[in-house]
Amino acid sequence: MHLFKNFISPAIMNYKFINTEYLDSVSGGDPEIIREIVIMFRDQSIEIYNEMTSLFSEKNYVSLGFLAHKAKSSVAIMGMNDLALMLKTFELQAKEGKKPELYESYIKRFKVETDAAVKELEDLVNL
């Protein structure tokens, strides 16, 4: 088995959507811990997306804003800073009901980028 720290060293692996530094630091080099984090992120991303689409269709924008806040924290942990910034904008707009015509594009971007990140993460831990 590899030493996990060497396995995900940012100098060796170049990922488009994720930053492995946080994963490396919280795992202490333990591949099983990182595997659990990846599985939790994957499952949570699916749940958040499904809930976002439901809240959007119900026009429950305040709850959608709170969910965008939760999603922002989740993606930030994976080093997805651009997506986290978009989710911050989404959060503030949705809580105030401003620019609802943009919400669907925010939700689609969340789906596309988290799906891509999950693929990178699964590749990282051989899921």
PLY file of the C-alpha trace (Angstrom):
ply
format ascii 1.0
element vertex 127
property float x
property float y
property float z
element edge 126
property int vertex1
property int vertex2
end_header
0.00 0.00 0.00
1.19 3.53 -0.78
1.93 6.14 1.78
-1.13 8.26 1.27
0.72 11.53 1.59
2.96 10.65 -1.33
0.01 9.25 -3.24
-1.91 12.54 -3.30
0.95 15.00 -3.28
-0.20 18.06 -5.24
3.18 18.12 -6.96
2.48 14.67 -8.43
-1.27 14.81 -9.09
-2.85 17.63 -11.03
-6.61 17.80 -10.60
-8.89 20.34 -12.23
-11.66 20.48 -9.62
-10.21 19.38 -6.28
-7.28 20.41 -4.14
-5.88 17.48 -2.22
-3.98 19.48 0.42
-6.91 19.56 2.83
-7.59 15.86 2.33
-3.97 15.09 3.04
-3.92 17.23 6.18
-7.11 15.83 7.74
-6.37 12.23 6.87
-2.95 12.16 8.53
-1.86 10.02 5.61
-4.50 7.34 6.27
-6.11 6.12 3.02
-9.16 4.74 4.84
-9.99 8.13 6.36
-9.72 9.84 3.00
-11.88 7.12 1.44
-14.60 7.83 4.03
-14.40 11.57 3.34
-14.74 10.94 -0.40
-17.79 8.72 0.10
-19.41 11.30 2.41
-18.75 14.11 -0.10
-20.16 12.03 -2.97
-23.32 11.15 -1.05
-23.81 14.66 0.30
-23.36 16.22 -3.17
-26.12 14.00 -4.56
-28.44 14.85 -1.65
-27.77 18.58 -1.93
-28.39 18.60 -5.68
-31.67 16.71 -5.32
-32.81 19.06 -2.56
-31.76 22.12 -4.58
-33.86 21.04 -7.56
-36.83 20.35 -5.30
-36.60 23.70 -3.49
-36.14 25.52 -6.79
-39.23 23.91 -8.30
-41.19 24.87 -5.15
-39.79 28.42 -5.37
-38.66 28.06 -1.76
-35.82 30.50 -2.24
-35.01 31.18 1.41
-34.44 27.48 2.10
-32.50 27.27 -1.15
-30.22 30.01 0.16
-29.56 28.09 3.35
-28.84 24.97 1.33
-26.41 26.90 -0.88
-24.62 27.89 2.35
-24.34 24.24 3.37
-23.12 23.30 -0.12
-20.56 26.10 -0.03
-18.92 24.66 3.07
-18.83 21.19 1.55
-17.14 22.22 -1.70
-14.73 24.60 0.04
-13.35 21.67 2.04
-12.46 19.97 -1.26
-10.62 23.08 -2.43
-13.30 24.05 -4.94
-12.92 27.77 -4.27
-14.51 29.11 -7.47
-17.61 27.01 -6.91
-17.68 28.08 -3.25
-17.67 31.75 -4.34
-20.54 31.12 -6.76
-22.48 29.36 -4.00
-21.93 32.35 -1.70
-23.47 34.59 -4.35
-26.31 32.08 -4.79
-26.85 31.95 -1.03
-27.15 35.72 -0.65
-29.38 36.16 -3.71
-31.70 33.28 -2.83
-32.14 34.35 0.80
-33.34 37.72 -0.51
-35.24 36.30 -3.49
-33.09 38.33 -5.90
-32.28 37.26 -9.47
-34.21 33.95 -9.41
-33.63 33.64 -13.16
-30.01 32.71 -12.32
-30.75 29.96 -9.79
-31.17 27.16 -12.31
-27.76 27.90 -13.83
-26.19 27.90 -10.35
-27.76 24.51 -9.62
-26.54 23.10 -12.94
-23.02 24.37 -12.29
-23.07 22.79 -8.82
-24.07 19.46 -10.40
-21.48 19.55 -13.20
-18.58 20.57 -10.97
-19.38 18.26 -8.05
-19.83 15.33 -10.45
-16.41 16.08 -11.95
-14.89 16.44 -8.47
-16.38 13.12 -7.39
-14.81 11.44 -10.43
-11.43 12.91 -9.50
-11.87 11.86 -5.87
-12.94 8.34 -6.81
-9.90 8.09 -9.07
-7.75 9.32 -6.22
-8.88 6.58 -3.85
-9.62 3.91 -6.48
-13.37 3.66 -5.82
0 1
1 2
2 3
3 4
4 5
5 6
6 7
7 8
8 9
9 10
10 11
11 12
12 13
13 14
14 15
15 16
16 17
17 18
18 19
19 20
20 21
21 22
22 23
23 24
24 25
25 26
26 27
27 28
28 29
29 30
30 31
31 32
32 33
33 34
34 35
35 36
36 37
37 38
38 39
39 40
40 41
41 42
42 43
43 44
44 45
45 46
46 47
47 48
48 49
49 50
50 51
51 52
52 53
53 54
54 55
55 56
56 57
57 58
58 59
59 60
60 61
61 62
62 63
63 64
64 65
65 66
66 67
67 68
68 69
69 70
70 71
71 72
72 73
73 74
74 75
75 76
76 77
77 78
78 79
79 80
80 81
81 82
82 83
83 84
84 85
85 86
86 87
87 88
88 89
89 90
90 91
91 92
92 93
93 94
94 95
95 96
96 97
97 98
98 99
99 100
100 101
101 102
102 103
103 104
104 105
105 106
106 107
107 108
108 109
109 110
110 111
111 112
112 113
113 114
114 115
115 116
116 117
117 118
118 119
119 120
120 121
121 122
122 123
123 124
124 125
125 126
